[in-house]
Amino acid sequence: MESLSHQDALQLFSRHAFDGNAPQGDYYTLSIGIVSTTGGLPLALLIIGSSLFYKHNKEIWEEMLQKLGKRPHRDVMAKLRISYATLEVDQKQIFLDIACFFIRHNKIGPISLWKDYGFRAEDAIKVLQNMSMIKVLDDNSFWMHDQFRYFGREIAEQEHTRLWDELWDEEDITCKLRSTKIKGSVRALYLRAKVGNPITVTVEQIK
């Protein structure tokens, strides 16, 4: 589904959290904060709103807001995992690559990289778009909901941590570059130069 505007997202959340079209007065600010973490994703608004229904305790709401700032709601993750499980292998890898490395990047470079790996990149991108897991913006750059970004990076950590297949966290990259076992175990790194320009380094460049 398409992302909702802020007003529509707040209304959808309120229907499930308060059984009304707007947040209750004491919870307005907290509701705004929670809604902002969902990126307007209807599924997330429905699940999170329902989980807070009749929980009129600000500490619970504040704890929820803090958790959502770090990762998606566990039930949202479970629903997103169902969509992810239907993807083919190359589609999964392209989704993870976008989540970890290529948000706001022009699609031309990544597509060339995926073709070098033998992936059917254009078909995979169409599938991911049709499932609303990614978008291609007017400037041909990739975009995805924060919920999908968190989900993709968590999947990447779970599936690839043992192999250090993909790295984007600065501390992990530093640790790995200092290792004597780096050859063949890293497929991609994502770093930022001091001037703020993004850099993607493939394993071929660091062997």
Rosetta constraint file for C-alpha pairs under 8 A:
AtomPair CA 1 CA 41 HARMONIC 7.50 0.50
AtomPair CA 1 CA 42 HARMONIC 7.19 0.50
AtomPair CA 1 CA 131 HARMONIC 7.76 0.50
AtomPair CA 1 CA 132 HARMONIC 6.02 0.50
AtomPair CA 2 CA 41 HARMONIC 7.28 0.50
AtomPair CA 2 CA 132 HARMONIC 6.87 0.50
AtomPair CA 3 CA 39 HARMONIC 6.89 0.50
AtomPair CA 3 CA 40 HARMONIC 4.65 0.50
AtomPair CA 3 CA 41 HARMONIC 5.04 0.50
AtomPair CA 3 CA 42 HARMONIC 6.83 0.50
AtomPair CA 4 CA 8 HARMONIC 5.84 0.50
AtomPair CA 4 CA 9 HARMONIC 5.41 0.50
AtomPair CA 4 CA 40 HARMONIC 4.66 0.50
AtomPair CA 4 CA 41 HARMONIC 6.66 0.50
AtomPair CA 4 CA 42 HARMONIC 7.07 0.50
AtomPair CA 5 CA 9 HARMONIC 5.90 0.50
AtomPair CA 5 CA 40 HARMONIC 6.53 0.50
AtomPair CA 6 CA 10 HARMONIC 6.10 0.50
AtomPair CA 6 CA 35 HARMONIC 7.93 0.50
AtomPair CA 6 CA 36 HARMONIC 7.89 0.50
AtomPair CA 6 CA 40 HARMONIC 6.84 0.50
AtomPair CA 7 CA 11 HARMONIC 6.26 0.50
AtomPair CA 8 CA 12 HARMONIC 6.13 0.50
AtomPair CA 9 CA 13 HARMONIC 6.11 0.50
AtomPair CA 9 CA 35 HARMONIC 6.77 0.50
AtomPair CA 9 CA 40 HARMONIC 5.56 0.50
AtomPair CA 9 CA 41 HARMONIC 7.89 0.50
AtomPair CA 9 CA 42 HARMONIC 7.25 0.50
AtomPair CA 9 CA 45 HARMONIC 7.07 0.50
AtomPair CA 10 CA 14 HARMONIC 6.03 0.50
AtomPair CA 10 CA 22 HARMONIC 7.05 0.50
AtomPair CA 10 CA 23 HARMONIC 7.91 0.50
AtomPair CA 10 CA 31 HARMONIC 7.49 0.50
AtomPair CA 10 CA 32 HARMONIC 7.09 0.50
AtomPair CA 10 CA 35 HARMONIC 6.27 0.50
AtomPair CA 11 CA 15 HARMONIC 6.25 0.50
AtomPair CA 11 CA 20 HARMONIC 7.89 0.50
AtomPair CA 11 CA 21 HARMONIC 5.01 0.50
AtomPair CA 11 CA 22 HARMONIC 5.72 0.50
AtomPair CA 12 CA 16 HARMONIC 6.75 0.50
AtomPair CA 12 CA 21 HARMONIC 7.32 0.50
AtomPair CA 12 CA 42 HARMONIC 7.65 0.50
AtomPair CA 12 CA 45 HARMONIC 6.73 0.50
AtomPair CA 12 CA 46 HARMONIC 7.07 0.50
AtomPair CA 13 CA 17 HARMONIC 6.01 0.50
AtomPair CA 13 CA 35 HARMONIC 7.19 0.50
AtomPair CA 13 CA 45 HARMONIC 5.14 0.50
AtomPair CA 13 CA 46 HARMONIC 6.19 0.50
AtomPair CA 13 CA 48 HARMONIC 7.72 0.50
AtomPair CA 13 CA 49 HARMONIC 5.12 0.50
AtomPair CA 14 CA 18 HARMONIC 5.19 0.50
AtomPair CA 14 CA 19 HARMONIC 6.43 0.50
AtomPair CA 14 CA 20 HARMONIC 5.71 0.50
AtomPair CA 14 CA 21 HARMONIC 5.49 0.50
AtomPair CA 14 CA 22 HARMONIC 5.21 0.50
AtomPair CA 14 CA 23 HARMONIC 5.44 0.50
AtomPair CA 14 CA 49 HARMONIC 6.87 0.50
AtomPair CA 15 CA 19 HARMONIC 4.38 0.50
AtomPair CA 15 CA 20 HARMONIC 4.66 0.50
AtomPair CA 15 CA 21 HARMONIC 5.50 0.50
AtomPair CA 15 CA 22 HARMONIC 7.42 0.50
AtomPair CA 15 CA 49 HARMONIC 7.74 0.50
AtomPair CA 16 CA 20 HARMONIC 7.69 0.50
AtomPair CA 16 CA 46 HARMONIC 6.27 0.50
AtomPair CA 16 CA 49 HARMONIC 4.85 0.50
AtomPair CA 16 CA 50 HARMONIC 4.92 0.50
AtomPair CA 16 CA 53 HARMONIC 6.52 0.50
AtomPair CA 17 CA 23 HARMONIC 7.97 0.50
AtomPair CA 17 CA 48 HARMONIC 7.93 0.50
AtomPair CA 17 CA 49 HARMONIC 4.28 0.50
AtomPair CA 17 CA 50 HARMONIC 5.41 0.50
AtomPair CA 17 CA 51 HARMONIC 7.44 0.50
AtomPair CA 17 CA 52 HARMONIC 5.52 0.50
AtomPair CA 17 CA 53 HARMONIC 4.28 0.50
AtomPair CA 17 CA 54 HARMONIC 7.15 0.50
AtomPair CA 18 CA 22 HARMONIC 7.65 0.50
AtomPair CA 18 CA 23 HARMONIC 6.55 0.50
AtomPair CA 18 CA 24 HARMONIC 7.22 0.50
AtomPair CA 18 CA 53 HARMONIC 6.09 0.50
AtomPair CA 18 CA 54 HARMONIC 7.13 0.50
AtomPair CA 19 CA 53 HARMONIC 7.98 0.50
AtomPair CA 23 CA 27 HARMONIC 6.14 0.50
AtomPair CA 23 CA 28 HARMONIC 5.21 0.50
AtomPair CA 23 CA 31 HARMONIC 6.65 0.50
AtomPair CA 24 CA 28 HARMONIC 6.04 0.50
AtomPair CA 27 CA 31 HARMONIC 5.91 0.50
AtomPair CA 27 CA 58 HARMONIC 7.63 0.50
AtomPair CA 28 CA 32 HARMONIC 6.25 0.50
AtomPair CA 29 CA 33 HARMONIC 6.35 0.50
AtomPair CA 30 CA 34 HARMONIC 6.21 0.50
AtomPair CA 30 CA 61 HARMONIC 6.95 0.50
AtomPair CA 30 CA 62 HARMONIC 7.05 0.50
AtomPair CA 30 CA 65 HARMONIC 7.45 0.50
AtomPair CA 31 CA 35 HARMONIC 6.01 0.50
AtomPair CA 32 CA 36 HARMONIC 6.16 0.50
AtomPair CA 33 CA 37 HARMONIC 6.76 0.50
AtomPair CA 33 CA 65 HARMONIC 6.79 0.50
AtomPair CA 34 CA 38 HARMONIC 7.14 0.50
AtomPair CA 34 CA 64 HARMONIC 7.79 0.50
AtomPair CA 34 CA 65 HARMONIC 5.43 0.50
AtomPair CA 34 CA 68 HARMONIC 7.39 0.50
AtomPair CA 35 CA 39 HARMONIC 7.43 0.50
AtomPair CA 35 CA 40 HARMONIC 7.12 0.50
AtomPair CA 35 CA 45 HARMONIC 6.96 0.50
AtomPair CA 36 CA 40 HARMONIC 7.32 0.50
AtomPair CA 37 CA 68 HARMONIC 6.45 0.50
AtomPair CA 37 CA 69 HARMONIC 6.45 0.50
AtomPair CA 37 CA 146 HARMONIC 7.38 0.50
AtomPair CA 37 CA 147 HARMONIC 7.91 0.50
AtomPair CA 38 CA 44 HARMONIC 6.06 0.50
AtomPair CA 38 CA 45 HARMONIC 6.70 0.50
AtomPair CA 38 CA 145 HARMONIC 7.63 0.50
AtomPair CA 38 CA 146 HARMONIC 6.77 0.50
AtomPair CA 38 CA 147 HARMONIC 6.21 0.50
AtomPair CA 39 CA 145 HARMONIC 5.59 0.50
AtomPair CA 39 CA 146 HARMONIC 5.96 0.50
AtomPair CA 39 CA 147 HARMONIC 7.10 0.50
AtomPair CA 40 CA 44 HARMONIC 7.99 0.50
AtomPair CA 40 CA 45 HARMONIC 7.33 0.50
AtomPair CA 41 CA 45 HARMONIC 6.36 0.50
AtomPair CA 41 CA 145 HARMONIC 7.23 0.50
AtomPair CA 41 CA 147 HARMONIC 7.80 0.50
AtomPair CA 42 CA 46 HARMONIC 6.09 0.50
AtomPair CA 43 CA 47 HARMONIC 6.25 0.50
AtomPair CA 43 CA 76 HARMONIC 7.14 0.50
AtomPair CA 44 CA 48 HARMONIC 5.90 0.50
AtomPair CA 44 CA 73 HARMONIC 7.71 0.50
AtomPair CA 44 CA 76 HARMONIC 5.79 0.50
AtomPair CA 44 CA 147 HARMONIC 7.91 0.50
AtomPair CA 45 CA 49 HARMONIC 5.71 0.50
AtomPair CA 46 CA 50 HARMONIC 6.03 0.50
AtomPair CA 47 CA 51 HARMONIC 6.18 0.50
AtomPair CA 47 CA 75 HARMONIC 7.00 0.50
AtomPair CA 47 CA 76 HARMONIC 6.69 0.50
AtomPair CA 48 CA 52 HARMONIC 6.48 0.50
AtomPair CA 48 CA 73 HARMONIC 7.02 0.50
AtomPair CA 49 CA 53 HARMONIC 6.36 0.50
AtomPair CA 52 CA 61 HARMONIC 7.47 0.50
AtomPair CA 55 CA 60 HARMONIC 7.43 0.50
AtomPair CA 57 CA 61 HARMONIC 6.70 0.50
AtomPair CA 58 CA 62 HARMONIC 5.98 0.50
AtomPair CA 59 CA 63 HARMONIC 6.06 0.50
AtomPair CA 60 CA 64 HARMONIC 6.16 0.50
AtomPair CA 61 CA 65 HARMONIC 6.20 0.50
AtomPair CA 62 CA 66 HARMONIC 6.22 0.50
AtomPair CA 63 CA 67 HARMONIC 6.20 0.50
AtomPair CA 64 CA 68 HARMONIC 6.09 0.50
AtomPair CA 65 CA 69 HARMONIC 6.27 0.50
AtomPair CA 66 CA 70 HARMONIC 7.03 0.50
AtomPair CA 67 CA 71 HARMONIC 6.38 0.50
AtomPair CA 67 CA 72 HARMONIC 7.75 0.50
AtomPair CA 67 CA 73 HARMONIC 7.85 0.50
AtomPair CA 68 CA 72 HARMONIC 5.37 0.50
AtomPair CA 68 CA 73 HARMONIC 6.37 0.50
AtomPair CA 71 CA 147 HARMONIC 7.57 0.50
AtomPair CA 71 CA 150 HARMONIC 5.80 0.50
AtomPair CA 71 CA 151 HARMONIC 7.67 0.50
AtomPair CA 72 CA 76 HARMONIC 6.41 0.50
AtomPair CA 72 CA 77 HARMONIC 6.30 0.50
AtomPair CA 72 CA 147 HARMONIC 5.74 0.50
AtomPair CA 72 CA 150 HARMONIC 6.60 0.50
AtomPair CA 72 CA 151 HARMONIC 7.10 0.50
AtomPair CA 73 CA 77 HARMONIC 6.26 0.50
AtomPair CA 74 CA 78 HARMONIC 6.28 0.50
AtomPair CA 75 CA 79 HARMONIC 6.37 0.50
AtomPair CA 76 CA 80 HARMONIC 6.15 0.50
AtomPair CA 77 CA 81 HARMONIC 6.01 0.50
AtomPair CA 77 CA 151 HARMONIC 6.43 0.50
AtomPair CA 78 CA 82 HARMONIC 6.65 0.50
AtomPair CA 79 CA 83 HARMONIC 6.99 0.50
AtomPair CA 80 CA 84 HARMONIC 6.29 0.50
AtomPair CA 80 CA 148 HARMONIC 7.61 0.50
AtomPair CA 80 CA 151 HARMONIC 7.51 0.50
AtomPair CA 81 CA 85 HARMONIC 6.01 0.50
AtomPair CA 82 CA 86 HARMONIC 6.81 0.50
AtomPair CA 83 CA 87 HARMONIC 7.26 0.50
AtomPair CA 83 CA 131 HARMONIC 7.93 0.50
AtomPair CA 84 CA 92 HARMONIC 6.95 0.50
AtomPair CA 87 CA 91 HARMONIC 5.72 0.50
AtomPair CA 87 CA 92 HARMONIC 5.81 0.50
AtomPair CA 88 CA 92 HARMONIC 6.15 0.50
AtomPair CA 89 CA 93 HARMONIC 6.34 0.50
AtomPair CA 90 CA 94 HARMONIC 6.15 0.50
AtomPair CA 90 CA 119 HARMONIC 5.71 0.50
AtomPair CA 90 CA 120 HARMONIC 7.22 0.50
AtomPair CA 90 CA 121 HARMONIC 7.94 0.50
AtomPair CA 90 CA 124 HARMONIC 7.17 0.50
AtomPair CA 91 CA 95 HARMONIC 6.13 0.50
AtomPair CA 91 CA 121 HARMONIC 7.90 0.50
AtomPair CA 91 CA 124 HARMONIC 4.98 0.50
AtomPair CA 91 CA 125 HARMONIC 7.58 0.50
AtomPair CA 91 CA 127 HARMONIC 7.81 0.50
AtomPair CA 91 CA 128 HARMONIC 7.51 0.50
AtomPair CA 92 CA 96 HARMONIC 6.21 0.50
AtomPair CA 93 CA 97 HARMONIC 6.04 0.50
AtomPair CA 94 CA 98 HARMONIC 6.19 0.50
AtomPair CA 94 CA 114 HARMONIC 7.56 0.50
AtomPair CA 94 CA 121 HARMONIC 7.59 0.50
AtomPair CA 94 CA 124 HARMONIC 7.29 0.50
AtomPair CA 94 CA 125 HARMONIC 7.83 0.50
AtomPair CA 95 CA 99 HARMONIC 6.23 0.50
AtomPair CA 95 CA 128 HARMONIC 7.37 0.50
AtomPair CA 95 CA 133 HARMONIC 7.91 0.50
AtomPair CA 95 CA 134 HARMONIC 7.90 0.50
AtomPair CA 95 CA 152 HARMONIC 7.22 0.50
AtomPair CA 96 CA 100 HARMONIC 6.03 0.50
AtomPair CA 96 CA 152 HARMONIC 5.36 0.50
AtomPair CA 96 CA 153 HARMONIC 6.92 0.50
AtomPair CA 96 CA 155 HARMONIC 7.78 0.50
AtomPair CA 96 CA 156 HARMONIC 6.47 0.50
AtomPair CA 97 CA 101 HARMONIC 5.61 0.50
AtomPair CA 97 CA 102 HARMONIC 6.58 0.50
AtomPair CA 98 CA 102 HARMONIC 4.36 0.50
AtomPair CA 98 CA 103 HARMONIC 5.69 0.50
AtomPair CA 98 CA 142 HARMONIC 7.29 0.50
AtomPair CA 99 CA 103 HARMONIC 6.38 0.50
AtomPair CA 99 CA 144 HARMONIC 7.58 0.50
AtomPair CA 99 CA 148 HARMONIC 7.39 0.50
AtomPair CA 99 CA 149 HARMONIC 4.88 0.50
AtomPair CA 99 CA 150 HARMONIC 7.77 0.50
AtomPair CA 99 CA 152 HARMONIC 5.47 0.50
AtomPair CA 99 CA 153 HARMONIC 6.27 0.50
AtomPair CA 100 CA 149 HARMONIC 7.45 0.50
AtomPair CA 100 CA 152 HARMONIC 7.22 0.50
AtomPair CA 100 CA 153 HARMONIC 5.94 0.50
AtomPair CA 100 CA 156 HARMONIC 8.00 0.50
AtomPair CA 100 CA 168 HARMONIC 6.70 0.50
AtomPair CA 101 CA 168 HARMONIC 7.25 0.50
AtomPair CA 101 CA 190 HARMONIC 6.30 0.50
AtomPair CA 101 CA 200 HARMONIC 7.77 0.50
AtomPair CA 102 CA 106 HARMONIC 7.86 0.50
AtomPair CA 102 CA 110 HARMONIC 7.48 0.50
AtomPair CA 102 CA 142 HARMONIC 6.60 0.50
AtomPair CA 103 CA 141 HARMONIC 7.29 0.50
AtomPair CA 103 CA 142 HARMONIC 5.09 0.50
AtomPair CA 103 CA 143 HARMONIC 5.20 0.50
AtomPair CA 103 CA 144 HARMONIC 7.04 0.50
AtomPair CA 104 CA 141 HARMONIC 5.11 0.50
AtomPair CA 104 CA 142 HARMONIC 5.13 0.50
AtomPair CA 104 CA 143 HARMONIC 5.83 0.50
AtomPair CA 105 CA 141 HARMONIC 4.89 0.50
AtomPair CA 105 CA 142 HARMONIC 5.82 0.50
AtomPair CA 106 CA 110 HARMONIC 7.75 0.50
AtomPair CA 106 CA 139 HARMONIC 7.39 0.50
AtomPair CA 106 CA 140 HARMONIC 5.40 0.50
AtomPair CA 106 CA 141 HARMONIC 4.00 0.50
AtomPair CA 106 CA 142 HARMONIC 6.55 0.50
AtomPair CA 107 CA 111 HARMONIC 6.02 0.50
AtomPair CA 107 CA 136 HARMONIC 7.97 0.50
AtomPair CA 107 CA 140 HARMONIC 5.94 0.50
AtomPair CA 107 CA 141 HARMONIC 5.49 0.50
AtomPair CA 107 CA 142 HARMONIC 6.41 0.50
AtomPair CA 108 CA 112 HARMONIC 6.42 0.50
AtomPair CA 109 CA 113 HARMONIC 6.42 0.50
AtomPair CA 110 CA 114 HARMONIC 6.16 0.50
AtomPair CA 111 CA 115 HARMONIC 6.15 0.50
AtomPair CA 111 CA 121 HARMONIC 5.90 0.50
AtomPair CA 111 CA 122 HARMONIC 7.52 0.50
AtomPair CA 112 CA 116 HARMONIC 6.35 0.50
AtomPair CA 113 CA 117 HARMONIC 6.70 0.50
AtomPair CA 114 CA 118 HARMONIC 6.52 0.50
AtomPair CA 114 CA 119 HARMONIC 5.38 0.50
AtomPair CA 114 CA 120 HARMONIC 7.62 0.50
AtomPair CA 114 CA 121 HARMONIC 6.10 0.50
AtomPair CA 115 CA 119 HARMONIC 5.16 0.50
AtomPair CA 115 CA 120 HARMONIC 6.64 0.50
AtomPair CA 115 CA 121 HARMONIC 6.36 0.50
AtomPair CA 120 CA 124 HARMONIC 6.19 0.50
AtomPair CA 121 CA 125 HARMONIC 6.12 0.50
AtomPair CA 122 CA 126 HARMONIC 6.31 0.50
AtomPair CA 123 CA 127 HARMONIC 6.32 0.50
AtomPair CA 124 CA 128 HARMONIC 6.22 0.50
AtomPair CA 125 CA 129 HARMONIC 6.07 0.50
AtomPair CA 125 CA 134 HARMONIC 7.95 0.50
AtomPair CA 126 CA 130 HARMONIC 6.08 0.50
AtomPair CA 127 CA 131 HARMONIC 6.27 0.50
AtomPair CA 128 CA 132 HARMONIC 6.20 0.50
AtomPair CA 128 CA 133 HARMONIC 5.21 0.50
AtomPair CA 128 CA 134 HARMONIC 5.75 0.50
AtomPair CA 129 CA 133 HARMONIC 5.95 0.50
AtomPair CA 129 CA 134 HARMONIC 5.20 0.50
AtomPair CA 129 CA 135 HARMONIC 5.66 0.50
AtomPair CA 129 CA 136 HARMONIC 7.76 0.50
AtomPair CA 133 CA 144 HARMONIC 6.40 0.50
AtomPair CA 133 CA 145 HARMONIC 7.60 0.50
AtomPair CA 133 CA 148 HARMONIC 6.71 0.50
AtomPair CA 134 CA 142 HARMONIC 6.92 0.50
AtomPair CA 134 CA 143 HARMONIC 5.75 0.50
AtomPair CA 134 CA 144 HARMONIC 4.58 0.50
AtomPair CA 134 CA 145 HARMONIC 7.46 0.50
AtomPair CA 135 CA 142 HARMONIC 5.85 0.50
AtomPair CA 135 CA 143 HARMONIC 5.07 0.50
AtomPair CA 135 CA 144 HARMONIC 6.01 0.50
AtomPair CA 136 CA 140 HARMONIC 5.58 0.50
AtomPair CA 136 CA 141 HARMONIC 5.56 0.50
AtomPair CA 136 CA 142 HARMONIC 4.78 0.50
AtomPair CA 136 CA 143 HARMONIC 6.19 0.50
AtomPair CA 137 CA 141 HARMONIC 5.41 0.50
AtomPair CA 137 CA 142 HARMONIC 6.35 0.50
AtomPair CA 137 CA 143 HARMONIC 6.90 0.50
AtomPair CA 144 CA 148 HARMONIC 6.39 0.50
AtomPair CA 144 CA 149 HARMONIC 6.53 0.50
AtomPair CA 145 CA 149 HARMONIC 6.27 0.50
AtomPair CA 146 CA 150 HARMONIC 6.10 0.50
AtomPair CA 147 CA 151 HARMONIC 6.11 0.50
AtomPair CA 148 CA 152 HARMONIC 5.87 0.50
AtomPair CA 149 CA 153 HARMONIC 6.19 0.50
AtomPair CA 150 CA 154 HARMONIC 6.17 0.50
AtomPair CA 151 CA 155 HARMONIC 6.21 0.50
AtomPair CA 152 CA 156 HARMONIC 6.11 0.50
AtomPair CA 153 CA 157 HARMONIC 6.16 0.50
AtomPair CA 154 CA 158 HARMONIC 6.20 0.50
AtomPair CA 155 CA 159 HARMONIC 6.00 0.50
AtomPair CA 156 CA 160 HARMONIC 5.57 0.50
AtomPair CA 156 CA 161 HARMONIC 7.47 0.50
AtomPair CA 156 CA 166 HARMONIC 7.58 0.50
AtomPair CA 157 CA 161 HARMONIC 5.12 0.50
AtomPair CA 160 CA 164 HARMONIC 5.71 0.50
AtomPair CA 160 CA 165 HARMONIC 5.42 0.50
AtomPair CA 160 CA 166 HARMONIC 6.95 0.50
AtomPair CA 161 CA 165 HARMONIC 7.08 0.50
AtomPair CA 163 CA 185 HARMONIC 5.82 0.50
AtomPair CA 163 CA 186 HARMONIC 7.45 0.50
AtomPair CA 164 CA 185 HARMONIC 5.96 0.50
AtomPair CA 164 CA 186 HARMONIC 5.68 0.50
AtomPair CA 165 CA 185 HARMONIC 5.83 0.50
AtomPair CA 165 CA 186 HARMONIC 4.51 0.50
AtomPair CA 165 CA 187 HARMONIC 5.21 0.50
AtomPair CA 165 CA 188 HARMONIC 6.97 0.50
AtomPair CA 166 CA 186 HARMONIC 6.00 0.50
AtomPair CA 166 CA 187 HARMONIC 5.77 0.50
AtomPair CA 166 CA 188 HARMONIC 5.11 0.50
AtomPair CA 166 CA 189 HARMONIC 6.18 0.50
AtomPair CA 167 CA 172 HARMONIC 6.77 0.50
AtomPair CA 167 CA 173 HARMONIC 6.11 0.50
AtomPair CA 167 CA 186 HARMONIC 7.63 0.50
AtomPair CA 167 CA 188 HARMONIC 6.38 0.50
AtomPair CA 167 CA 189 HARMONIC 4.92 0.50
AtomPair CA 167 CA 190 HARMONIC 6.43 0.50
AtomPair CA 168 CA 172 HARMONIC 7.46 0.50
AtomPair CA 168 CA 173 HARMONIC 6.85 0.50
AtomPair CA 168 CA 189 HARMONIC 5.84 0.50
AtomPair CA 168 CA 190 HARMONIC 4.76 0.50
AtomPair CA 168 CA 191 HARMONIC 6.69 0.50
AtomPair CA 169 CA 173 HARMONIC 6.20 0.50
AtomPair CA 169 CA 190 HARMONIC 7.85 0.50
AtomPair CA 170 CA 174 HARMONIC 6.17 0.50
AtomPair CA 170 CA 191 HARMONIC 7.10 0.50
AtomPair CA 171 CA 175 HARMONIC 6.18 0.50
AtomPair CA 172 CA 176 HARMONIC 6.09 0.50
AtomPair CA 173 CA 177 HARMONIC 6.06 0.50
AtomPair CA 173 CA 189 HARMONIC 7.27 0.50
AtomPair CA 174 CA 178 HARMONIC 6.40 0.50
AtomPair CA 175 CA 179 HARMONIC 6.57 0.50
AtomPair CA 176 CA 182 HARMONIC 6.56 0.50
AtomPair CA 177 CA 182 HARMONIC 6.80 0.50
AtomPair CA 181 CA 185 HARMONIC 7.60 0.50
AtomPair CA 182 CA 186 HARMONIC 6.68 0.50
AtomPair CA 182 CA 207 HARMONIC 7.79 0.50
AtomPair CA 183 CA 203 HARMONIC 7.73 0.50
AtomPair CA 183 CA 206 HARMONIC 8.00 0.50
AtomPair CA 183 CA 207 HARMONIC 5.71 0.50
AtomPair CA 184 CA 203 HARMONIC 7.15 0.50
AtomPair CA 184 CA 207 HARMONIC 7.79 0.50
AtomPair CA 186 CA 202 HARMONIC 7.83 0.50
AtomPair CA 186 CA 203 HARMONIC 5.64 0.50
AtomPair CA 187 CA 202 HARMONIC 5.87 0.50
AtomPair CA 187 CA 203 HARMONIC 5.03 0.50
AtomPair CA 188 CA 200 HARMONIC 7.03 0.50
AtomPair CA 188 CA 201 HARMONIC 5.83 0.50
AtomPair CA 188 CA 202 HARMONIC 4.58 0.50
AtomPair CA 188 CA 203 HARMONIC 5.90 0.50
AtomPair CA 189 CA 200 HARMONIC 5.78 0.50
AtomPair CA 189 CA 201 HARMONIC 5.11 0.50
AtomPair CA 189 CA 202 HARMONIC 6.35 0.50
AtomPair CA 189 CA 203 HARMONIC 7.84 0.50
AtomPair CA 190 CA 198 HARMONIC 7.37 0.50
AtomPair CA 190 CA 199 HARMONIC 5.93 0.50
AtomPair CA 190 CA 200 HARMONIC 4.80 0.50
AtomPair CA 190 CA 201 HARMONIC 6.48 0.50
AtomPair CA 191 CA 198 HARMONIC 6.14 0.50
AtomPair CA 191 CA 199 HARMONIC 5.21 0.50
AtomPair CA 191 CA 200 HARMONIC 6.45 0.50
AtomPair CA 191 CA 201 HARMONIC 7.91 0.50
AtomPair CA 192 CA 196 HARMONIC 5.80 0.50
AtomPair CA 192 CA 197 HARMONIC 5.76 0.50
AtomPair CA 192 CA 198 HARMONIC 4.61 0.50
AtomPair CA 192 CA 199 HARMONIC 5.70 0.50
AtomPair CA 193 CA 197 HARMONIC 5.36 0.50
AtomPair CA 193 CA 198 HARMONIC 6.32 0.50
AtomPair CA 193 CA 199 HARMONIC 6.84 0.50
AtomPair CA 201 CA 205 HARMONIC 6.38 0.50
AtomPair CA 201 CA 206 HARMONIC 7.47 0.50
AtomPair CA 202 CA 206 HARMONIC 6.97 0.50
AtomPair CA 203 CA 207 HARMONIC 6.22 0.50
